[in-house]
Amino acid sequence: MILLSRLNGQQIALNADLIERAEATPDTVLTLVDGTKHVVAESVEEVIDRVRHYRASVLVTAKQLEESGGQGRATLRALPSPGDS
């Protein structure tokens, strides 16, 4: 999931795999595969970066599990957004 902000500043966690499209109208409107729309404060480019970052973290975790032979447990943690300190 990725963390995004509604226009009122409220944070939402959105399943990145369910995003069908992102449009700048000029606000960023995300349309999910079921037709649900979310208007977020982040730009389309920021949303794309967060989805890439999320998917990369999934691949890294899968690789770590593979290398440990499945012996260890994967640790799920919130990752900072790209560019955050």
Secondary structure, DSSP 8 states (H G I E B T S, - for coil): -EEEEBTTS-EEEE-GGGEEEEEESSSEEEEETTS-EEEESS-HHHHHHHHHHHHHHHHHHHHHHHHTTT-S---------TT--
